[in-house]
Amino acid sequence: MQKRLLDHINFPKDLRQLDPEQLPQLAKELRDFIITIVATKEGHLGASLGVIELTLALHYVFDTPHDQLIWDVGHQAYGHKILTGRKDNFHTNRQQGGISGFPNREESEYDTFGVGHSSTSISAGLGMAIASALKGEKKQHIAVIGDASIASGMAFEGLNHAGVTSANLLVILNDNAIGIDPSVGALKQYLTNVKKGKAKQDNIFEALNFNYSGPVDGHNISKLLSELERLKSVDGPKFLHVITTKGKGLQQAEDDQVTYHAPGKFDVITGDVLPKNNLKQAPKFQDVFGHTIVELAKMNTNIVGITPAMPTGSSLKYMMNMIPDRAFDVGIAEQHAVTMAAGMATQGLVPFCNIYSTFLQRAYDQVIHDVALQNLPVIFCLDRAGLVGEDGATHHGVFDLAYLRCIPNMIICAPRNEIELRNIMYTAQLGLKHPIAIRYPRGRGRLLDWKKPFQNLEIGEGLQLKAGSDLAILSIGSMSNNVEDALLLCDHPEQVSHYDMRFVKPLDEPLLHDIFKTHHSLITIEDGVITGGFGGAILEFASRHDYTIPIKTLGLPDRFIEHASVKQQQQSIEIDAEHISDLCNTILLRLL
C-alpha cells in the first residue's frame, strides 16, 4: 500500500523534503482531505481545489514564511492553511473558536496579509517588497490574484505603480475565468485571447513594464516548479499567467462552478450536494429582492439593476435572465458601480444598485461625492447587512448604518420582513428626491405568504408593533424578530412596547416624542455597530429635546466579531432573544 504523504506534512519544510515526483500524489491527497472535511463542515470549496498544484509549487520553491506569499480574497487558501501548521484543526474552519476561513495574520506567520475582500494582494505585496528593499532584506514577494479580482480598480492601481519600481514582486494571475460567478468585461475577453495565443504580441502586462511569462498549465506541477525557479532569479516586477480549473478534482465542482464555490454539505462519495428538506420555507431576502425588482421593472421601464460581480449572491440574476438589457454585472468594481448608477440617475433612469453591505465600504467616496452631494436618487440595496456568520469579520455588514447616517441627503431604511422590503422597493421607484439605502440580512425571512400587493410607505414613518405601559423597545430591521421572541420570554410583556422604527434617517420624530413622553425607560437594538449607529441617533434625539429617561443601546461593541454562527455571534454580544428578555426583566424590576 502506498504510504499517505500528507500524514507527514505539517509545515512547508516537510514538503520540501519530498522529491518533485511525489507532489502529484500529495496534490491528490490534499484535494481529498479538503473535500472530505468541507463535505460535512461546509465552507468554500471550488477555489481551493483549483490551486492545489500552485499552492504546493509555491511552498516548495519559495522559502515561506521568509519569502512572503500574499493571497487575494482568500477563498483559495485552504490548501495553504493545511500545509502551514493547521492540518489538525482544519475541521474547525469557520466555526466558533476555530480557524478563520480566510488568511489571518493573528493566526499564522504564514498568513502575511489578512484578506477577505478582493484585489488587495498586489498593493500589499508591493508595499512589502518596497519595505524589504528599504531594510536591505533579500526576500521574494508573491501575490496570487484571480482573473476576476485583477479587473478591479485597486488591482490596476497596484500594477500601475509596481511597473515603475524595481520591486522584487511576482504577481501570479490565477486565471480560471470565474470569481464566484463567471468573470465579465473586456479584460476577461483579453485573457481569453491570450490563452488562445491571439494577444501575446500586444501584451497589456508587458506594456505595464512587467516581465510576463505564460500562460502555464496550473495543474502541471513540473512546469510550475520550473517556471517559479526561473522567476526567482529575475529582478524587478514579474507576472506569471497560470491557467487553472476551479473545482479541479471533483467533477461536480468543475461542472457547476457557481454552486460549488461554497456548496454547503455534500456527499463525500458522490460529490452531490445533499438535498434540502421538502418543508416549505420562507424565502431568502436576496430572492425577495430578485423577484421584486423583476416585477417592478416590468411596471417601470426606467428601472435598471446593477451589481458588482454578485448576480447569483444578490439574485439580480433573475432580472439578468428576463430583462438582460437593463441588468448589469460590472465585475468586482464597487466604485464604478456606484458612479455608473449616479450617471444613470442623471438621465432619468431608476438605478437599483445591489451591493453587499460590507462591499459598499469600498465605494464610500463615490456614495458621498457622486451620489449624495449631487442628491441623485440612486436606490442602494444592501444585501448581507448585519452579522453574517461563518465568513466572519471581513464580511459582516455592520458598519453601514453608522457610515451612511452621517451623509447628508441619504435616506436609510431597514425593513423588518419580506413584505416591508417589497414595499420600500416599490416606494423608492415611484420617485424620491434623495438617494436611499435599503439594508436587509443574509438568509431567510419568516413569512411564507410574502407576495402581497404593493403599498406605498411614508418615508421616515415608524410603526408600533405592540403597546405597553413602561418600557419601550425600538428595533430596526430584522432585529424585530429577536424582540418579538424576547417578549414571549419576558415576565411582564404587558409592560413593554415594541416599535419598528423602519427608518434610521429620517427618524420618525413625532413618534419618538410620543414614546419618550409615555414610557419610563427605553432600549434600542440593532445588528450594527453602536458607535454612530441607530442607537446613537436616538440618543442624539433625546439630547436635542432634553429627554432624560434611561436609554440602553444594544448592538455591536467596539470590536470586530469573529466567525461563528449568527446565533452564536448574537449571543456573544447579547442581542439574542434570551439576553433581551433578561434585560427587560431587569429594567422592569427597577421600575417597580
C-alpha positions in Angstrom: 0.0 0.0 0.0 1.3 3.4 -0.9 2.0 5.5 2.2 0.0 8.6 2.7 2.3 11.6 2.2 0.0 14.2 3.8 0.2 12.4 7.2 3.9 13.5 7.4 3.4 17.1 6.1 2.8 19.7 8.8 4.8 22.6 7.5 6.4 23.7 4.2 9.8 22.5 5.5 8.3 18.9 5.5 7.0 19.5 2.0 10.5 20.4 0.7 11.9 17.1 1.8 9.8 15.3 -0.9 11.0 14.6 -4.4 9.2 16.6 -7.1 7.8 13.3 -8.5 5.9 12.8 -5.2 4.0 16.1 -5.5 1.2 14.9 -7.8 0.3 12.2 -5.2 0.4 14.8 -2.4 -1.9 17.0 -4.6 -4.5 14.3 -4.8 -4.3 13.6 -1.0 -4.6 17.3 -0.3 -7.7 17.6 -2.5 -9.3 14.5 -0.9 -8.6 16.0 2.6 -10.3 19.3 1.7 -13.3 17.6 0.1 -13.8 15.2 3.0 -13.9 18.0 5.6 -15.8 20.6 3.6 -18.4 18.0 2.7 -19.6 17.9 6.3 -18.3 21.2 7.8 -19.1 23.4 4.8 -17.0 26.3 3.5 -15.5 27.5 0.3 -14.6 24.6 -2.0 -14.0 25.2 -5.7 -11.4 28.0 -5.4 -9.1 25.9 -3.2 -9.4 22.8 -5.3 -8.3 24.8 -8.3 -5.0 25.9 -6.9 -3.7 22.8 -5.2 -0.8 22.3 -7.6 0.1 26.0 -7.5 0.0 26.0 -3.7 2.3 23.1 -3.5 4.7 24.6 -6.0 4.8 27.9 -4.2 5.6 26.5 -0.9 8.1 24.0 -2.4 10.1 26.6 -4.4 9.9 29.6 -2.1 11.2 29.8 1.5 8.0 30.6 3.2 7.4 32.4 5.6 10.7 34.2 5.0 9.5 34.7 1.4 6.2 36.4 1.6 3.1 34.8 0.0 0.0 37.0 -0.3 -3.3 35.5 -1.3 -6.1 37.7 -2.8 -9.5 37.4 -1.2 -8.5 34.1 0.5 -11.2 31.7 -0.8 -8.4 29.7 -2.4 -6.2 29.4 0.7 -7.4 26.1 2.3 -4.5 24.1 0.9 -2.1 26.8 2.1 -3.6 26.6 5.6 -3.3 22.8 5.7 0.3 22.9 4.7 1.2 25.6 7.2 0.5 24.1 10.6 -3.3 24.0 10.6 -4.0 20.5 9.2 -5.0 19.0 12.6 -7.5 21.7 13.3 -8.7 22.4 9.8 -12.0 20.7 10.7 -12.7 23.8 12.9 -12.6 26.1 9.8 -15.1 29.0 10.1 -16.5 27.6 13.4 -16.7 29.4 16.7 -13.2 29.3 18.3 -11.8 27.6 15.2 -9.5 28.8 12.4 -10.7 31.6 10.1 -11.9 30.8 6.6 -9.5 33.5 5.3 -5.8 34.3 5.8 -5.4 36.0 9.1 -2.2 37.5 10.4 -3.0 36.7 14.0 -3.5 33.0 13.2 -0.2 32.2 11.5 3.1 33.8 10.4 2.5 32.2 7.0 -0.6 34.4 6.6 1.4 37.5 5.7 -1.6 39.7 5.0 -5.2 39.4 6.2 -7.8 39.4 3.4 -11.5 38.8 2.8 -12.2 41.5 0.2 -10.7 41.2 -3.3 -7.9 42.9 -5.2 -5.6 43.9 -2.3 -2.8 41.4 -2.9 -0.7 43.4 -5.5 -0.8 46.6 -3.4 0.1 44.8 -0.2 2.8 42.7 -1.9 4.3 45.9 -3.4 4.3 47.5 0.0 6.1 44.5 1.5 8.6 44.4 -1.4 9.5 48.1 -1.1 9.8 47.7 2.7 12.2 44.8 2.2 14.3 46.8 -0.2 14.5 49.7 2.2 15.6 47.4 5.0 18.2 45.6 2.8 16.4 42.3 3.1 16.7 39.6 0.5 13.1 38.3 0.1 10.7 37.1 -2.5 7.2 38.6 -2.6 4.5 36.7 -4.4 0.9 38.0 -4.9 -1.7 35.4 -6.1 -4.7 37.1 -7.7 -7.6 35.8 -9.7 -8.8 36.9 -13.1 -12.0 38.4 -11.6 -10.1 40.3 -8.9 -7.5 41.7 -11.2 -10.2 43.5 -13.1 -10.8 45.7 -10.0 -9.6 49.3 -10.0 -7.3 48.7 -7.0 -5.5 45.9 -8.7 -4.8 48.2 -11.7 -3.6 50.9 -9.3 -1.1 48.4 -7.8 0.0 47.2 -11.2 0.4 50.7 -12.5 2.7 51.6 -9.5 4.6 48.4 -9.4 5.5 48.7 -13.1 7.7 51.8 -12.5 9.5 50.3 -9.5 12.3 47.9 -9.2 10.4 46.0 -6.5 11.0 42.3 -6.2 7.4 41.4 -6.8 5.9 38.4 -8.5 2.3 38.7 -9.5 0.7 35.3 -10.3 -2.6 35.5 -12.2 -4.8 32.5 -11.3 -6.9 32.5 -14.4 -9.9 30.3 -14.2 -12.4 32.6 -15.9 -14.6 32.8 -12.8 -14.9 34.5 -9.5 -18.0 33.5 -7.6 -19.9 34.0 -10.9 -18.3 33.9 -14.3 -15.9 36.8 -14.9 -17.1 39.6 -17.1 -15.6 42.5 -19.1 -13.1 43.4 -21.7 -10.1 42.2 -19.6 -11.7 38.7 -19.3 -12.0 38.7 -23.1 -8.4 39.8 -23.4 -7.2 37.0 -21.2 -9.3 34.5 -23.2 -7.4 35.7 -26.3 -4.1 35.3 -24.5 -5.0 31.7 -23.7 -5.8 31.2 -27.4 -2.4 32.7 -28.4 -4.1 35.7 -30.1 -2.9 38.6 -27.9 0.7 37.9 -26.8 2.1 40.2 -29.4 0.3 43.1 -27.7 0.5 42.1 -24.0 -1.1 44.5 -21.5 1.1 43.3 -18.7 4.4 43.8 -20.6 3.1 47.3 -21.5 3.0 48.0 -17.8 6.7 47.0 -17.5 6.1 43.6 -16.0 8.3 40.6 -17.1 5.5 38.4 -18.4 5.6 34.7 -18.7 2.8 32.2 -19.5 0.2 31.0 -19.9 1.3 28.0 -17.9 -0.9 24.9 -17.1 -1.7 25.4 -13.4 -2.2 21.7 -12.9 1.2 20.7 -14.3 3.4 20.7 -11.2 6.7 20.1 -13.1 6.1 23.1 -15.3 5.1 25.3 -12.4 8.2 24.3 -10.5 10.4 25.0 -13.4 8.9 28.5 -14.1 8.9 29.5 -10.5 12.5 28.5 -10.0 13.4 30.6 -13.1 11.5 33.6 -11.8 13.3 33.6 -8.5 16.4 34.9 -10.3 14.6 37.6 -12.3 14.8 41.1 -10.8 12.0 43.6 -10.8 8.3 43.2 -11.2 7.3 39.9 -12.8 4.0 38.4 -14.0 3.1 34.7 -14.3 -0.1 33.8 -16.0 -1.4 30.4 -14.7 -4.4 28.6 -16.2 -6.5 26.6 -13.7 -9.8 25.0 -13.4 -12.0 26.0 -10.4 -13.2 22.9 -8.6 -10.4 20.7 -10.1 -10.6 17.1 -8.9 -14.3 17.0 -8.1 -16.3 16.5 -11.2 -19.5 18.2 -9.9 -17.4 21.2 -8.8 -15.8 21.5 -12.2 -19.2 21.2 -14.0 -21.1 23.6 -11.7 -18.5 26.1 -10.5 -21.0 28.6 -9.2 -22.8 26.2 -6.9 -19.6 24.6 -5.7 -17.9 27.8 -4.8 -19.5 27.2 -1.4 -21.9 24.3 -1.8 -22.9 23.6 1.8 -23.0 20.0 2.8 -22.5 17.4 0.1 -22.0 13.6 -0.3 -18.2 13.0 0.0 -18.5 9.8 -2.1 -20.7 11.0 -4.9 -19.9 14.7 -4.7 -23.6 15.6 -5.0 -25.0 18.4 -2.9 -27.2 16.9 -0.2 -30.9 17.6 -0.9 -32.7 20.1 1.3 -35.7 19.1 3.3 -39.1 19.4 1.5 -40.6 21.7 4.1 -41.9 24.9 2.6 -39.6 27.7 3.7 -39.7 31.4 3.8 -37.7 33.0 1.1 -34.2 34.3 1.3 -34.2 38.1 1.4 -32.0 38.2 -1.7 -34.6 36.3 -3.6 -37.3 38.7 -2.4 -35.2 41.5 -3.9 -34.5 39.5 -7.1 -38.1 38.6 -7.8 -39.4 42.0 -6.7 -37.1 44.0 -9.0 -38.3 42.0 -11.9 -41.9 42.8 -11.0 -41.2 46.4 -10.7 -39.0 46.6 -13.8 -41.9 45.2 -15.9 -44.1 48.0 -14.5 -41.4 50.8 -14.8 -39.3 50.7 -17.9 -36.8 53.2 -16.3 -35.7 50.7 -13.7 -32.2 49.3 -14.2 -30.3 46.8 -12.0 -26.5 46.9 -11.2 -24.3 44.5 -9.2 -20.6 44.3 -8.8 -19.8 40.7 -9.6 -22.6 39.1 -7.4 -25.5 38.3 -9.7 -26.2 35.0 -8.0 -25.5 36.2 -4.5 -27.7 39.2 -4.9 -30.3 37.4 -7.0 -30.1 40.1 -9.7 -29.6 37.0 -11.9 -33.4 36.8 -12.3 -33.5 40.2 -13.9 -30.4 39.4 -16.0 -32.2 36.4 -17.3 -35.5 38.0 -18.0 -34.6 41.6 -18.9 -30.9 41.4 -19.8 -30.6 44.8 -21.5 -31.4 46.5 -18.2 -29.4 44.5 -15.7 -25.6 44.9 -15.4 -22.9 42.9 -13.8 -19.9 45.3 -13.8 -17.4 42.9 -12.3 -15.5 43.5 -9.0 -15.8 47.2 -9.3 -17.9 48.7 -6.5 -16.7 52.3 -7.1 -17.6 52.0 -10.8 -21.0 50.5 -9.9 -21.9 53.4 -7.7 -20.8 56.2 -10.0 -22.4 54.4 -13.1 -25.6 54.3 -11.1 -25.3 58.0 -10.4 -24.7 58.7 -14.1 -27.9 56.7 -15.0 -29.9 58.7 -12.4 -28.9 62.0 -14.0 -30.6 60.7 -17.2 -33.9 59.8 -15.5 -33.3 56.1 -15.1 -34.1 54.5 -11.7 -31.0 52.5 -10.7 -31.2 49.8 -8.1 -27.5 49.3 -7.1 -27.3 46.0 -5.3 -24.1 45.7 -3.2 -23.3 43.6 -0.2 -23.2 45.9 2.8 -19.5 45.0 3.5 -18.5 45.8 -0.1 -20.2 49.2 -0.2 -17.4 50.3 2.1 -15.2 50.1 -0.9 -17.1 52.8 -2.7 -17.6 55.2 0.2 -16.2 58.2 -1.6 -18.4 57.6 -4.6 -21.5 57.4 -2.3 -20.7 60.8 -0.8 -19.4 62.7 -3.8 -21.0 61.2 -6.8 -24.4 60.4 -5.3 -25.3 62.2 -2.1 -23.5 65.5 -2.9 -25.5 65.7 -6.1 -28.6 64.4 -4.4 -29.2 61.8 -7.0 -32.0 59.3 -6.3 -29.9 56.1 -6.5 -31.5 53.1 -4.7 -28.9 51.2 -2.8 -30.0 47.6 -1.9 -27.5 46.4 0.8 -27.6 42.7 1.0 -25.9 40.7 3.8 -26.5 43.6 6.3 -25.8 42.8 9.9 -23.9 39.8 11.2 -23.3 37.2 8.5 -22.0 34.2 10.5 -19.1 31.9 9.4 -17.4 34.3 7.0 -16.6 36.4 10.0 -15.2 39.9 10.5 -14.3 40.7 6.9 -17.9 40.1 5.7 -20.1 41.5 8.4 -22.4 44.3 7.1 -22.4 46.1 10.5 -20.9 49.5 9.7 -23.5 50.7 7.1 -25.9 52.4 9.5 -23.0 54.4 11.0 -21.1 55.3 7.9 -24.3 56.2 5.9 -26.1 58.1 8.7 -23.6 60.9 8.7 -24.0 61.6 4.9 -26.4 64.5 4.1 -29.3 63.7 1.8 -29.2 60.0 2.5 -32.4 58.1 3.4 -31.7 54.9 5.3 -34.3 52.1 5.7 -34.1 48.7 7.3 -37.3 46.7 6.5 -38.1 44.1 9.2 -39.5 41.5 6.9 -40.1 40.4 3.3 -43.3 42.4 2.8 -41.7 45.6 4.1 -38.7 45.0 1.7 -41.1 44.8 -1.3 -42.9 47.9 -0.2 -39.9 50.1 0.3 -38.5 49.0 -3.1 -41.9 49.8 -4.7 -42.0 53.2 -2.9 -38.4 54.1 -3.9 -39.0 53.6 -7.6 -42.1 55.8 -7.5 -39.7 58.7 -7.3 -37.7 60.0 -4.4 -35.9 63.4 -4.0 -32.9 61.8 -2.3 -30.8 58.6 -2.5 -31.9 55.7 -0.3 -30.1 52.8 1.2 -32.3 49.7 1.9 -30.5 47.2 4.1 -31.6 43.6 4.7 -29.9 40.5 6.2 -28.4 37.3 4.8 -30.6 34.3 4.9 -34.3 33.7 5.1 -37.2 35.7 6.5 -40.1 34.2 8.3 -43.1 34.8 6.0 -44.4 32.2 3.7 -47.1 34.4 2.2 -45.0 37.4 1.3 -46.1 38.3 -2.2 -48.7 40.8 -1.2 -49.9 43.8 -3.3 -47.5 46.7 -3.2 -48.1 49.5 -0.7 -46.6 53.0 -0.7 -44.7 53.6 2.5 -44.3 57.1 4.1 -40.6 57.9 4.2 -39.5 58.3 7.8 -42.5 56.7 9.4 -42.1 54.2 12.2 -44.7 51.7 13.4 -45.9 50.5 16.8 -46.0 46.7 16.8 -47.0 46.2 20.4 -48.3 48.6 23.1 -47.0 48.5 26.7 -47.0 50.7 29.8 -43.5 51.3 31.0 -40.6 50.1 28.8 -40.2 50.9 25.0 -38.0 48.8 22.7 -37.1 50.4 19.5 -35.8 48.0 16.9 -34.5 48.4 13.3 -34.7 45.8 10.6 -34.8 42.1 11.3 -33.9 42.7 14.9 -37.6 43.0 15.3 -37.7 39.2 15.3 -35.4 38.9 18.2 -37.5 41.4 20.2 -40.8 39.5 19.4 -39.1 36.3 20.6 -37.8 38.0 23.7 -41.3 39.3 24.6 -42.5 35.7 24.6 -40.0 35.0 27.3 -40.4 38.2 29.3 -42.0 38.1 32.8 -44.3 41.1 32.2 -44.7 41.6 28.4 -47.8 43.8 29.1 -45.4 46.5 30.4 -43.3 46.5 27.2 -44.0 48.4 24.0 -42.3 47.5 20.7 -41.7 49.8 17.9 -40.3 49.1 14.4 -38.7 52.4 13.5 -38.2 51.3 9.9 -36.0 54.4 9.1 -32.7 55.3 10.7 -32.8 58.5 8.6 -35.0 60.4 8.7 -36.3 59.4 12.2 -40.0 59.5 12.9 -39.7 62.4 15.4 -43.5 62.7 16.2 -43.5 59.0 17.1 -40.3 59.5 19.2 -41.8 62.4 21.1 -44.8 60.2 22.0 -42.6 57.3 23.0 -40.4 59.5 25.3 -43.4 61.1 26.9 -45.3 57.9 27.6 -42.5 55.5 28.8 -40.1 55.4 31.7 -37.2 53.6 30.1 -36.1 52.7 26.6 -34.0 50.1 24.7 -32.7 50.4 21.2 -31.5 47.3 19.3 -29.6 47.0 16.0 -27.4 44.5 14.3 -24.9 47.2 13.5 -22.1 49.0 15.5 -23.4 51.0 18.4 -20.8 53.8 17.7 -22.6 56.2 15.4 -25.5 53.8 14.7 -29.2 53.7 15.2 -29.0 53.8 19.0 -26.7 56.9 18.6 -29.4 58.6 16.5 -31.9 58.0 19.3 -29.5 59.4 22.0 -28.9 62.4 19.8 -32.7 63.0 19.5 -33.1 62.7 23.3 -30.2 65.2 23.9 -31.6 67.7 21.5 -35.0 67.6 23.2 -33.8 67.3 26.8 -35.4 63.9 27.5 -33.8 62.2 30.5 -35.3 58.8 30.7 -32.7 55.9 30.8 -31.8 54.6 27.4 -29.9 51.3 26.9 -28.4 50.8 23.4 -27.8 47.3 22.2 -25.7 46.4 19.2 -22.1 45.6 18.3 -19.4 46.8 20.7 -16.3 48.5 19.5 -14.5 45.3 18.4 -14.5 43.0 15.4 -16.8 40.0 15.8 -15.1 36.7 14.8 -16.5 33.8 12.8 -19.3 31.6 14.3 -22.9 31.0 13.5 -25.1 34.1 13.5 -26.9 32.8 16.6 -23.6 32.4 18.4 -22.5 35.8 17.4 -25.7 37.4 18.6 -25.4 35.5 21.9 -21.8 36.7 22.3 -22.8 40.4 22.1 -26.2 39.9 23.9 -28.6 40.8 21.2 -30.3 37.4 21.1 -33.9 36.9 22.4 -32.8 35.4 25.7 -30.5 38.3 26.6 -33.0 40.9 25.5 -35.6 39.2 27.7 -33.3 39.2 30.7 -32.6 42.9 30.2 -36.3 43.7 30.0 -36.9 41.8 33.3 -34.0 43.7 35.0 -35.3 47.1 33.8 -38.9 46.4 34.8 -37.8 45.3 38.3 -36.0 48.7 38.7 -39.2 50.5 37.6 -41.3 48.8 40.3 
